[in-house]
Amino acid sequence: MTSHVVVFVAGRKDFPLSADFIASLHPLFRPDKLRWLHQDKAADIEIDADLSPDLFHAITEIAGRAYHDVFMLPASHRRKKLLLADMDATIVAGETLDDLAAFAGLQDKIAAITARAMRGELDFQEALEQRVKMLDGLSISALEQTLSAMTINAGAIETIRVMRAHGAECYLVSGGFTYFTEAIARKCGFHGHHGNRLDIRDGVLTGHVLPPILDKNAKLALLRDYTARCGISRQETMAVGDGANDIPMLSEAGTGVGYHPKPLVKEQIANAIIHTDLTSLLYIQGYTWQDIGPT
C-alpha cells in the first residue's frame, strides 16, 4: 500500500484548525499522528491508505463548511522540483483580457465568452481569436493601464520565493498575453514565462494573435519539456490553474491543484484551493511556517 499525506489548511483566522476537528473527519486522522506545519493553520498526517475519490470529496466538503481546505498526495516525492502556474484567475485576480476589454466598452460581451471558454464550453483558440478581434484598434496604453491595475493573489510571491530558495524551478504559463506574463513573472520571481503574443503595430492592437497559440496542449507540452530539461520525474512536478485549458497540465503533474476551480476542473482535479490562498501549495509540499516566514 502506498503511503499518502493528507494536508489540512485553515482559510480564516476566526475558524482555526484544530486536532479535534481533523479527527472528526475520519478515524485515520488521529491527533497523536498529526504534524503541525503552522499552529492553528496547517497540519498534515501520513496514512497507509489511499482514500477513495468519493470519500475524499466528502471530507473536503465537510472541511469546507469550516473554511478549511484538505489535500491528499503520495508521500513520496512530496517536495516538488518544478512548478508550472497559470496566470489569469490563479496567480493574478481576474481575467486580463476581460479587464482589457473594458477600455473598448466590451467587457460584458468579452467576459461572457471568456467564462464559457474557461468552463470548456468553447474551443480555446476560437474563443481567444474571437475576443482579440473585437479589440482591433485598441491603443497600447490600454495594456499599460490594465497591467498597472492587476492584483497578484495572496501567497503567490511567497510560494515562488520559498520554492526557488529550495532549488525548484518555477514557470508562468498562460493562455493570456506575454505583455502581461513578462511583468507578472518578474514581480513574482518566476524563472520564466510563456503566453500568447498580441500583434501590435504603430502602438495599437491589430485584432490578431500571433501564432503559435498557447492552449491546453501547449501547456501540457511545456510541462513535459521542463520536466525533461530538469531531469526529473513527473511525480516531482506541481501545477496550478483554474480553467478547462489547465486540465491536461494539472492531470499530468505529480500534484495538480485547482485554484478556485471552474466546475469542469473541480470535477476532474481532486486537490483544490477554495478557502485558502496560494501558500497552500507550500503546505502541500510539507513546508512549515518557519520556511515561509511572515505573509
N, C-alpha and C positions, 0 to 999 in steps of 0.2 A: 504494500500500500504506500503510495506517495504521500509524504508529509506536506501539509498545506499550512499557510499562515493566514489567519483572519485578523483584519485590522479594523479598529473602531475609531472614528474621529467625530468629535462634537462640533456642531456648527454654530452654537450660540453659547455665550458665557452664562446666560441665565438658565441654561439646560446642560449643566456639566455632566461629563461622562462619569459613571460610577461602576465599580465592580459588581454591585448587586444588580444593576440594570443589565449589564453584559451577561451575567449568569442567568438572568431570567429569559434570555433569548434562546438558549439551547443548553442541555445538560453537559455538553463537551466544554463549554466556556467556563471552566472552574476558576474562581477568583485566585486560588493559590498558584495557578499556572500563568496568570496574566503578567505581562511586562509593560510597564508604563513608559511610553515614549515622551509624553508630556502630561504631567499631572492634571487630572480632571478634563483633559482634552483629547489625548490619543493613547491607545494601548493596543497590544497585539497578543496573540496566543497561537502557538503551534499545535496543530491537531493531526493525528494519524488517520485522517479521513478526507474524503472529498465530498462536501455537501452537494446533494443533488441540486440541479438548477431551480426546481420548484421550491425546495426548502430554503435555499439561499435567497431567492426572491422574497419569500415570506419574511425571512429575517430582516432583510433590508427595508421592507415595508413597515414592519413594526418599529424598527430603529428610527425610521424617518419621521414617525409621529413625535419623536423627542428631538428632532432636528439633528440626528446623527447619521453619518454615512458609514457603511460597512463594505469592506473589500475582501476578496479572497484570491490568493495566488499560490503557486507551488513554492515550497520553502527553498528549493534550490534555485540558484541564480536570481535571488531576490533583488540584490542591488544591481541596477542596470548600468550598462556602459554606453548606451545610446538612447537619446530621446528625440522623437520627431513630434512636433506640435503644430496643430492647425492655428491660424491666426484669428480670423473673424469669429466672434462669439465664443472664443476659447481663451487665447492669450489677451485679446482686447475685447472690450464690451461692444456689442452691436455688430452690424454688417457694414463695412466701409463703403461698399457700392451703394447701399441704401442711403447712407449719410451723404455721399457724393451726389446722389440723385436729387437731394433737397435743393441744391443750388440750381437745378434745372426745373424745379417745380414739379418733379415727377416722383417724389419719394414714395407716396402711397402706391402708385402703379408699379414701380420697380420693386418695392418691398414685397408686394404680393407674389411676384414672380420668384423672388429670392426664397421666400418661405416655402413655396411649392417645390423648388429645386432642392432645398435642404431636407425636405421631407421625402425626397426621392420620387416625387410625382412627375418631374420633368427631367429630360436629358440635361446634364450639367452644361455641356458645351453649347447646346442650342439656347439654353436659358441665359448663359453668360453673354453670348454674342447678341442675343435679342436685347438685353438690358444695355449693353455698351453702345449699341447702335442708336439707342434713344438719347445718348449723351453727346452725339455728334455736335461739334461746335462749342462745347463747354471749355471755358478757359482753364489753364493750368493753375490759376490762382484758387480755383475751387478745390483742387487736390491739396494745395498748401493749407487751406483753411480746414479741410477735413482732417488732415494729419494733425494739425495743432489741437484739434478738439478730441482726438482719440484718447481713450482711457485704458490703461493697462490693468487687467484684472488682478485682484488681490492674490498674492502668492506666486505670481509668475516670475518676478525678478529674483525672489528668494530661491525658488526651485532651480532656476538656471545657475545661480551663483553656487549653491551647495553642490549640485551635480558636477559642475565644472571643477570645483575645488577637490572633488574626489575622483577626478580623471575621466568623467563621462563626456561624450561629445553630444552637442545639442543643436538641432536644426529646426528652423521655422519653415513649414511647407504649407502653402496656401493657394487656394483657388482664386484668391484676391490678387492684388497687383503689386509688382515689385517696387513701385513708387512708395508704397506703404510698408511692405515687408522689410525693405532695407533699413528704414528708420526704426521700426519696432524691434528688429533683430539686434540692432546696435544698442538700443535703450535697455533691452532685457539681457544682453550678453550672450546671445546665441553665437555659435561658431560660424553659421552661415544661414542663408535664406533662399527660398525658391518661391516663385509666384508667376502669375501671368503678366504679360507686358502690354501696356496700352500703347497704341500708335498715337504719338503726339507730334504735330507739325506746326511750326510757327506759333507755339505757345497755346495751341488748342487741341482738343481731342478730335480725332477723325471719325470716331464711332466704330473703330475696328480694334480687335485684339490680335497681336502678332503671334503667329504660330511658333512653336507647338503649344497646344493648350495643356495647362496643368490641371488634370482632372483626377478622379479617384484612381485610375490606373497608373497615372504618373506618380501619385503619392505612394502607392504600393511599390512601384519600381524604385523610387528613391529610398524607401526603407530597405529594400533588398540590396541596393547598391551600397548604401552606407554600412550596412551590416557586413558585407563582403570587404569593403575598404578597411573597416575597423578590425577585421579578422576575428569576429565574434560569432556566437551562435544566435539564432533567432530568440532563444529564451532569455538572452541578455539585453533585449531591447524593450523599449516602452514607447507608446504613442498615445496622444490625447487629442480629442476633437469632438465636435458636436453634431455634425451633419451627415447626411447619407453618403456624401462623397468621401467621408473619412472611414467608412465601414471596412473596406478591404485592408487599409493600413492598420486599423485597430484590431482586426481579426488576426492579422499576420503577426503582429508584435507579440513578444513574450508576455507582456502585460499591456492590454489595450484598455483605456479608460475614457468613458464618455464624460464630457463636461456639460452640465445642464443639457443632456442629450435630447435631440429631436426623437419623436416616437419610434421611428424605424431603428435608430441607433440603440435606444433603450431596449427594444425587443431582442436585439442581436448581441449586444455587449453587456456582460453581466456587471462589470465594475463601473460605477458611475459616481461622479461628484455632483451632488444635488444640493446639499445643505452646507457644505464646507467650501473652502477655497482651494487654490492650486497647490498649497503646501501639502495637501493630502497625497500628492504624488511622491513627496518625500517620506511621509509616514508609511505609505505603502511599501517603500523600499527599506524601512527599518531605521531611517534617520531619526534622531531624537531632538528635543528642544535645544540641547547643547550644540548640536550640529547646525541647527537652523539659526539660532540666535533670535534677537527681538524682531518682530514683524509689525 
